[in-house]
Amino acid sequence: MNITAIIENGVINGVKNLYGEEVSPKQVTMNVTRKEFEGDYTVVTFPFTKIAKKKPDEIAQELGHFLVENITEINNFNVVKGFLNLSISDDFWKKFLLEITDNQDFGRQPANGRKVMIEYCSPNTNKPIHLGHVRNILLGWSCSQLYEAAGYEVVKVQVINDRGIAICKSMLAWQKFGNDATPESTGIKSDHFVGDYYVMFEKKFQKEYKAWQGSEEGMEIFHTKGKENQPEAGFFKIFKNTYFNEHSTLGKEAREMLMKWEANDPETMALWQKMNNWVYGGFEVTFNKLNIQFDKYYYESDTYLLGKDAVEEGLTKEVFYKKEDGSVWADLTDAKLDHKVVMRSDGTSVYITQDIGTAQSRYKDYGCEKMVYVVADEQNYHFQVLFEILKRLKEPYSDGLFHLSYGMVDLPSGKMKGREGTVVDADNLIEEVIGEAKAASSERGETAELPQAEQDEIIQKIGMAALKYHIIKVHPKRRMVFDPKESVDLQGQTGPHIQYAYVRVNSVIRKAHSIGLQRETWKSLVANYPNMQPIEKSLIGQLYRFPETILEAAEDFDPSTIAHFCYDLAKNFHKFFSELSILKAETEEARAFRLELCQSTANVLKTGMGLLGIEMPERM
């Protein structure tokens, strides 16, 4: 039983013994004691005033005496305005410390037999992975690690958006303007190569559109359909999509290519497969840099026809209704949503239809009770509709659906725009943060004596920690700005700052070994260490709360909880390191205890940062 459960039971027994009333665990409010007060855990006594018919201060005094007398793990208490601050015995903390140092799985829960699927990344094959995808990827990967640590079997999937008009734009641009160039012949990374043609299509289209605006046809359209006193620029900005669909030569060619694809035209399919394979190869390189993997790839080219059977089933169950033109709709107004089309009048599906079918297909594939969709907050409404429809279809997993909605990522220079080629590609971003890490490392010169390969590995870990931590530390729902220079600052709330705490521990342990100290020796002295210092109790108390922090982060789908935990632990360790001597401690027992505390801190930092996909260097 953990200490919070021990305190909770003690409070319940105390209220019954002192005041003759039963209280439930829900009535026991307990928090970690605030730093400015003495104690480890604080019990709020205000809920017991009606039962005891006494003031909170009196209840706290009586309950404090009861707990100290009856619970060996509690050795002292104090009262501040009705709040009962409890101090946990040194023996409890020392026993806990000895238990966790050898436990490499500390913080992780045993397998619970439950299964969750997490969908993340899901890029388009018309452009490379960019900074926005990176936030998605890091959130999805971290959540998958959190759920594994919480005892779940996790299935990591993504949907590759490999069809549609956007894909045909890059295909058409290469066909018309590529002159048979390849990633190999140009030396351009393969997904960047394809993405360049998507940007090229947009530029060619904009040039065509600008020329058309000044043509007789364009001006006639403006004078016929433009509103009175509306400037040309405003009208043509709004008219752009109509132009693409009804007047553009490039638009017509792109739509014809899409129709050929849907008709399985051999030449079009061969081009599609060739360019998609280029993109997939590039994606895998980026995934390897980010050190992420997936268990299953779903492709929109396979899933876009799914869901039609569900529509028929929904009509039978009266979940959907059919209009006179043959289109099928869901009336979701009673759920404060609107009427949503699920099948067009021509019998073709919409995105929500294929998402219904994909969810059903995934459940058949894996039987997961939870399905998590990591998608930007621009799609909030879409997922509200999807989940409501699946609920009405009585899908067995409908109560386990969750949309991990996250804010977009901006740069200090502003918003990114994919069509205009102003996005920050993930590969370029990775290169930039590693460059920043290399510059910072050269400035310090602390690894200069190491072989070059080892230096490069350390710099790689520091750079990736900077990138990942800078993104993950922000609560998912918040929009954020990414600044590469700020991310590698050793003094700020950054990944490298936390890595440095781990490196400090390793330095201390190496020095201990160099003077003949081995853990087998110092471990036997830990139990005899008297009078733990406040900073030591603070540090060990943080370690104790690591498992519950993992569960909290998993339940909330919020990896930033772990990011902040690791930063606070590293910050506390740096304070411990500066305030107390370790190898030159006042007694052998103090040295042994502090070495053990150092090792446990390093273990938890390594596990915690590992949940965020961040590796810890031995030196830096």
C-alpha angles and dihedrals in degrees: 000000000000124000096256090054089048091052092045092052090045092054092048091050091043094054091047093048096042101038105017095238133119117231128187126233088252089065092057110089114191134170139172108274113259115253095246092061132065115251144059105243131023125211119203110224100185093095090063099055095096092048096046096033087219138109118273092247092056092047090049092052094048094043091047092055091047093052095047091049096046107032117061093199091063114070105166145009143189133193127227115181095323095320114120111215112198126200118211118220121258089234091061092051094046092050090049092049093053090050097053103041092074093039108092089180095056109143094026121109124223118259111284098193092243126125132213131183120211121194116197143148098028098170130185120249093228095075141023125262110280139190093279090055089048092061090048092048095048093048092048095045093046092049090050090053092046092052092048089051088049090058102263129130103237127206112198115204141163135193113226109213096217103153141054139069095307091058090048090054093062091042092052093046091053091046093051102035108015100087089210092298117163135193088255095051093048100037090231121139105260101242091045088050092057092041090056089061091052089055089044091055091054092050092048090047092050090051090050092047093049091051091048093052090064094044125100091253092050094049091046090054090049094051092043101044104019118102119247113275091008112140118238093241092055094047096047091048089058093040095055098099092045089051091051092051100039112022112018119105091205090046091052092050091049092050091048089052090052090051090050089050091051089049090052093242104188097223093047092046091050091052091046093051093046095051094041090052089053089054094046091053090052093047092055091054090054093045089053091051089052090043095230132137138190131215096209138016118208117194124211088219086066099037104041093089094047121107100047091107088051089054091054090047090049091053090052091050091044091240087124133033132206125233125216092262089059097253117136123226142181118224104216098161093115087062089052090256125106139244109299126198113227098172129027122229090255090058096254121133130238129218094272090055095055091044089056090050093045092052090051092047092050092051089053090049099048112003093225115176091206128046119188122194115200102202133143119266091254086083098051094115093047092058094045087057094043094050093046092052093048089049091053091048085056094234108182092233097046094108090055098057118119133175111209094206115194136183123251124261121240132185125230085258093055142256123354122236118200101197092051092050093242096124121113108243115224092234092054091046092051090049091050097050091046088051090052090048091050092051092049091048093050090051092055095039093201096135098038093112093057123095113271093246090055091047090052091050092051092048090049091054093046093048094048091046089053092051098043099041094046089058101037096048089068115086107255095241094056122092108233145198118223117214114180095199094052092048096065097048109128091205100051133070092286141133093250090053089058092043088054091060089054091048090051091055091051090050091053093047092048090051090048090054091046091060092048101263114142127185093240087062101044094040091067091057098051096085090057095056109116130201107019113216120242093248090051092051090047092052095045091047089057091052090051091056095053097097094050090047090056091051092047092050092048093048091050095040086231118135089177086077089066092042091056092043091055092047093050090047092049091046091051091047092052088053091049090048093053097042102046135045113235111180090025095044120153094254138017089247092054091049092049093048093048093048089051090048090050092052094048091048090052091049093052093045090051092049094043095049089043088061086060092049093254122138122212120227121220091223137015 
